[in-house]
Amino acid sequence: MTKIVQIANFFGPKSGGLKTSMIELAKQYSSRDINCLQIIPGIYFTHTSTSYADVITIPSWKIPFSGGYRMIIKTSKIKKILSDFSPDVIEINDRLTLIGIAPWAKQRGIKTVLFAHEILTNVLKAFFPFIPNLSALVARHNRNTFRKFDYVIATTKFAGQEFKKVQANNLVIVPLGVDSEIFNENRVDLELRTHTSFPKLVLCSRVSKEKNPEVAFKVLAELVEQGLNPRLFVMGAGPLKKKLMKKYKNLPIEFIGFIKNRSEVAKYLASADVVLAPGPNETFCLAALEALACGTPVIASDKSALKEILVNGGGAYVDDQIDNWVESVCVISTNPENRKRALENSRNYSWHKTASELIALYQVTQLEKELVA
C-alpha cells in the first residue's frame, strides 16, 4: 500500500486553511487506499486514529503572542517515526524548522514535497518590518530550500512567486479545492438572510496583523456613516480581536469567534451579501473559495492571490483605499448576478481534482507506477 506522510507546524485547534487542506487531502488519499499519517505539533506526544489518517502530535514550542500556535523544533523524533512508517512520499507544510527532513528522506529514497503556503517575505515584514536586507535573506533561504525537495507545490502563481524568482525548476502549481457537500447555496439561514441589515458582511479570517482584518471594520464604519444599515459578522480568533472589539464597540458587529463546525461556517458564508478578504498576503484563501461555493461574492485585496481566482467572476479585488472597498461592497451586493457567477467560478475547484493532480505528480500509486513504466 502507498504511504504518504503530512508534516506541519502551525497546525492547531483553531488553524484555518493549512489544517483544512491537510485533512481534505488525507481524506482523498484514504479514499484511494493510500495510507496517510499526519505529524503535527502539540503539548504532549499522542497517537490517535481518524477515518482518514493516523495523527501523531509531537511536544513542541508554544510561540509567544501567536494565539496558541506551536512549532516543532527538534526533528529527531519525527525521523524515528518516519523510519518505522517507511513512507513513499513526505509532504512538508513548513519553511522553517522542518525542511531539514528533506535531505534525510532523500538519502533513503523517499520523495519529498514542500507546500509553499505563504509569501515568507511578506509575513516576516508584517511582524519584523526593520530586518535589513530581508528580501535577499529570504531569497537565499528559498534557493537553499527548493534544492532539498523533489517538488515545491504552490497553490497559485502568487504563492509560487518567491520560488520563481530564485528559478526553482521543481515548482508546480496545484490549486486547492472546496468541499461542495458542506459549502453550497443550500446552507442559507433564512433568518439571517432576510434580516433587515444590509449589506451583511462576513470576515472569516484569523484576526491577526498579517490578515489586515481592520479593513473590514473600516468598511463597516463608512457604510454606517453613509446612512446604510450594515452588519459585520466576524468568524475567527486572534491576537487583535480584543483591540478591535474595543475600538469598534459602537458599530453593528457580531464577534462569533472561531467556529469548529464547518457546516456552521457555511451557514454564515451562504447567508451574507458579501465576504471580505482583506489579507494582502493570502496565497489562496480557502475561506473565500468556500464563500464562492456558497454563492456569496467575495471582495479581496488586489495584492493577494485571490485576484487569480476572482478574475473568473464572483466578486472583485480592490486596492488599499477604503472608499474603493465601500464602493465595491455597494456594487457587488446589489447585483444578483454576482451570486450566480460565484457559484460558477467555485465549480472549477474540488479536492478530488487537487488530490488527483498531486498523486499523478508523485507517481506513487500502483496505477501511476504502471503508467510510467
C-alpha positions in Angstrom: 0.0 0.0 0.0 1.2 3.5 -0.9 2.1 5.6 2.2 2.1 9.4 2.4 3.1 11.4 5.5 2.0 15.0 6.0 4.1 17.1 8.4 3.3 20.6 9.6 3.9 23.4 12.1 1.2 26.0 12.9 -1.4 23.2 13.0 -3.8 23.5 16.0 -7.4 23.5 17.2 -8.0 26.9 15.7 -6.0 26.6 12.5 -7.5 27.6 9.2 -6.6 26.8 5.6 -3.5 24.8 6.3 -5.4 22.4 8.6 -8.3 22.2 6.2 -6.1 21.4 3.2 -4.2 18.7 5.1 -7.4 17.0 6.3 -9.2 17.2 3.0 -6.2 15.8 1.1 -5.8 13.0 3.7 -9.5 12.1 3.1 -8.9 11.9 -0.6 -5.8 9.8 -0.2 -7.6 7.4 2.1 -10.5 7.0 -0.4 -7.9 5.8 -2.9 -6.4 3.2 -0.5 -3.4 5.4 0.4 -2.2 5.1 4.0 -1.8 8.6 5.4 0.0 9.7 8.5 -0.1 13.3 9.9 2.6 14.6 12.2 1.7 17.9 13.9 2.8 20.0 16.9 1.2 19.5 20.3 1.7 19.7 24.0 2.4 16.0 24.5 3.2 13.0 22.4 -0.1 11.4 21.3 -1.0 8.9 18.6 -4.7 8.8 17.5 -6.6 7.4 14.6 -9.2 9.0 12.4 -11.2 7.7 9.5 -8.7 9.2 7.1 -5.3 9.1 8.8 -3.3 8.3 11.9 -2.4 11.5 13.7 0.7 11.9 15.9 1.4 15.1 17.9 5.0 16.0 18.9 5.8 18.0 22.0 6.6 21.5 20.7 7.3 25.1 21.5 4.4 27.4 22.0 5.1 30.6 20.0 4.6 33.8 22.1 1.8 36.2 21.1 0.7 33.9 18.2 -2.6 32.9 19.6 -1.6 29.4 20.6 0.4 28.2 17.6 3.2 25.7 18.2 6.4 24.8 16.3 8.3 21.6 16.3 12.0 22.5 16.9 13.8 19.1 17.0 13.1 16.6 14.3 14.8 13.5 15.7 11.6 12.0 17.0 9.9 12.6 13.6 12.8 10.9 11.8 12.3 7.8 14.0 8.6 7.8 13.3 9.3 8.1 9.5 11.8 5.2 9.7 9.2 3.0 11.3 6.4 4.1 8.9 8.5 3.8 5.6 6.6 6.3 3.5 6.7 6.7 -0.2 6.1 10.5 0.0 6.6 13.1 2.7 4.6 16.4 2.4 6.1 19.2 4.4 3.9 22.1 5.2 6.6 24.4 6.8 9.5 26.5 5.6 11.4 26.9 8.8 12.3 24.1 11.2 11.0 21.0 9.2 12.9 21.4 5.9 15.9 19.5 7.3 13.8 16.4 7.0 14.0 16.5 3.2 17.8 15.7 2.8 17.4 12.9 5.4 14.5 11.5 3.3 16.3 11.9 0.0 19.2 9.7 1.4 16.6 7.0 2.0 14.9 7.2 -1.4 11.8 8.9 -0.1 10.1 11.6 -2.3 9.7 14.9 -0.5 7.3 17.8 -1.3 7.2 21.3 0.1 3.9 23.1 0.2 4.6 26.9 0.0 1.6 28.2 2.0 2.9 31.7 2.4 5.0 34.5 1.0 7.7 34.4 3.5 9.0 37.9 2.8 5.5 39.5 3.4 4.8 37.5 6.6 8.2 38.4 8.1 7.8 42.0 7.0 4.4 42.3 8.8 5.9 41.2 12.1 9.6 42.4 11.7 9.5 45.4 9.4 13.0 46.6 10.2 15.0 43.4 9.3 17.8 44.7 7.0 18.1 43.1 3.5 15.0 40.9 4.2 14.3 40.1 0.6 17.9 39.0 -0.1 17.9 36.8 3.1 14.6 35.2 2.1 15.8 34.6 -1.5 18.9 32.8 -0.2 16.8 30.8 2.1 14.4 29.8 -0.7 17.2 28.9 -3.0 18.7 26.6 -0.4 15.2 25.2 0.3 13.9 24.2 -3.1 17.1 22.2 -3.9 16.3 19.9 -0.9 13.0 18.8 -2.3 11.7 16.8 -5.3 8.8 19.3 -5.7 7.7 22.7 -4.4 3.9 23.0 -4.6 2.3 26.4 -4.8 -1.5 26.7 -4.9 -1.4 29.9 -7.1 1.1 31.8 -9.2 1.2 34.4 -6.4 2.1 31.7 -3.9 4.9 30.5 -6.1 6.5 33.9 -6.9 9.3 33.7 -4.3 10.5 30.4 -5.7 10.1 31.5 -9.3 12.4 34.5 -8.5 15.1 32.0 -7.5 14.5 29.9 -10.6 13.2 26.8 -8.8 12.9 24.2 -11.5 10.7 21.9 -9.4 7.9 24.4 -8.8 4.4 23.1 -9.6 1.1 25.0 -9.3 -1.7 22.9 -7.9 -4.8 24.8 -6.8 -6.7 23.7 -3.6 -10.3 22.6 -3.6 -13.6 23.0 -1.8 -16.0 20.5 -0.3 -19.2 21.3 -2.1 -21.2 18.9 0.1 -20.6 21.3 3.0 -20.2 24.6 1.2 -23.1 25.2 -1.1 -26.0 27.7 -1.6 -28.4 25.5 0.3 -26.7 26.4 3.6 -28.5 29.7 3.7 -30.1 30.5 7.0 -33.4 32.3 6.1 -33.5 34.2 9.4 -30.0 35.6 8.7 -30.5 36.1 5.0 -33.8 38.1 5.4 -32.5 40.2 8.4 -33.2 43.9 7.8 -29.5 44.7 7.9 -28.0 45.4 4.5 -25.4 44.7 3.4 -24.5 41.8 5.6 -20.7 41.4 5.6 -18.6 38.4 6.8 -15.0 38.4 7.7 -13.8 34.8 8.0 -10.2 35.1 9.0 -7.7 34.8 11.7 -7.8 38.2 13.5 -4.1 39.0 13.3 -1.8 41.6 11.8 -0.8 39.8 8.6 -4.5 39.3 7.7 -5.3 43.0 7.8 -8.7 42.5 9.4 -9.2 46.1 10.3 -10.1 46.9 6.7 -13.5 45.1 7.3 -14.2 47.3 10.3 -13.3 50.5 8.5 -15.6 49.5 5.6 -18.4 48.9 8.1 -17.8 52.3 9.7 -18.0 54.0 6.4 -21.2 52.2 5.4 -22.8 53.3 8.7 -21.6 56.9 8.0 -23.3 56.8 4.6 -26.6 56.0 6.3 -26.9 52.4 5.4 -27.9 49.6 7.9 -25.0 47.1 7.5 -23.8 44.4 9.9 -20.5 42.7 10.1 -20.1 39.0 11.3 -16.6 38.2 12.3 -15.7 34.5 12.3 -12.2 33.8 13.7 -9.9 34.4 16.6 -6.5 36.0 17.0 -4.3 38.5 18.9 -6.1 41.6 17.5 -9.6 40.6 18.5 -9.8 42.4 21.8 -8.3 45.5 20.5 -10.7 45.7 17.5 -13.7 44.8 19.7 -12.9 47.7 22.0 -12.1 50.2 19.1 -15.3 49.5 17.2 -17.6 48.6 20.1 -20.3 51.0 18.9 -20.7 49.5 15.4 -23.1 46.7 14.4 -20.7 43.8 14.7 -21.2 40.2 15.9 -17.9 38.6 17.0 -18.8 35.0 16.6 -15.2 33.7 17.2 -13.7 30.6 15.9 -16.2 28.0 14.7 -15.1 24.4 14.6 -18.3 23.1 12.9 -17.8 23.7 9.2 -21.5 23.5 8.5 -22.0 26.4 10.8 -19.3 28.3 8.9 -21.1 27.5 5.7 -24.3 28.9 7.1 -22.8 32.4 7.7 -20.9 32.4 4.4 -24.1 31.5 2.5 -26.3 34.0 4.3 -24.0 37.0 3.7 -24.3 39.6 1.0 -20.5 39.9 0.7 -17.5 38.2 2.2 -14.5 40.4 2.7 -10.9 39.0 2.3 -8.6 42.0 3.0 -5.4 40.0 3.7 -2.8 41.1 1.2 -0.6 38.0 1.7 -3.2 35.4 1.0 -1.7 32.7 -1.2 -5.1 31.1 -1.8 -7.6 31.8 0.9 -9.8 28.7 1.3 -12.5 30.7 3.2 -13.0 32.9 0.1 -13.4 29.8 -2.2 -15.8 28.3 0.3 -17.8 31.6 0.2 -18.0 31.4 -3.6 -19.2 27.8 -3.3 -22.0 29.1 -1.1 -23.0 31.5 -3.8 -21.7 34.6 -1.9 -19.4 37.0 -3.8 -16.0 38.0 -2.4 -14.2 41.3 -2.3 -10.4 40.8 -1.8 -7.2 42.7 -1.7 -5.7 43.2 -5.2 -2.3 42.3 -3.7 -3.3 38.7 -2.8 -3.7 35.5 -4.8 -7.5 35.9 -4.8 -7.0 38.1 -7.9 -6.2 35.0 -9.8 -9.4 33.3 -8.7 -11.8 36.3 -8.8 -10.8 37.3 -12.3 -13.2 34.5 -13.4 -16.1 36.2 -11.6 -18.0 36.2 -8.4 -16.6 39.3 -6.8 -13.9 42.0 -7.1 -10.4 42.8 -6.0 -9.5 46.3 -4.9 -6.6 48.4 -3.7 -5.9 49.8 -0.2 -8.3 52.7 -0.4 -11.3 52.1 2.0 -13.5 54.2 -0.3 -12.9 51.7 -3.1 -13.8 48.8 -0.8 -17.0 50.5 0.2 -17.9 51.2 -3.4 -17.2 47.6 -4.3 -19.4 46.4 -1.5 -22.3 48.5 -2.7 -21.9 47.5 -6.3 -21.3 43.8 -5.8 -24.0 43.3 -3.1 -26.8 44.8 -5.2 -26.3 42.7 -8.3 -27.8 39.2 -8.0 -25.7 38.0 -11.0 -22.7 38.0 -8.8 -24.1 35.2 -6.7 -24.5 33.1 -9.8 -21.0 33.9 -11.0 -19.6 33.0 -7.6 -21.2 29.5 -7.9 -20.0 29.0 -11.4 -16.4 30.0 -10.5 -16.3 27.7 -7.5 -17.1 24.7 -9.7 -13.6 24.9 -11.1 -12.2 23.6 -7.8 -12.5 20.3 -5.9 -10.4 18.3 -3.5 -10.8 15.3 -5.8 -9.1 17.3 -8.6 -6.4 18.6 -6.3 -5.5 15.1 -5.0 -5.6 13.6 -8.5 -3.0 16.2 -9.6 -0.7 15.5 -6.7 -0.9 11.7 -7.0 -0.1 12.0 -10.7 2.8 14.1 -9.8 4.1 11.8 -7.1 3.8 8.7 -9.3 3.5 6.5 -6.3 0.2 4.6 -6.6 0.4 1.2 -8.4 -1.6 2.5 -11.4 0.7 5.5 -11.7 3.8 3.3 -11.5 2.4 1.1 -14.2 1.6 4.1 -16.5 5.2 5.4 -16.0 6.7 2.0 -16.7 
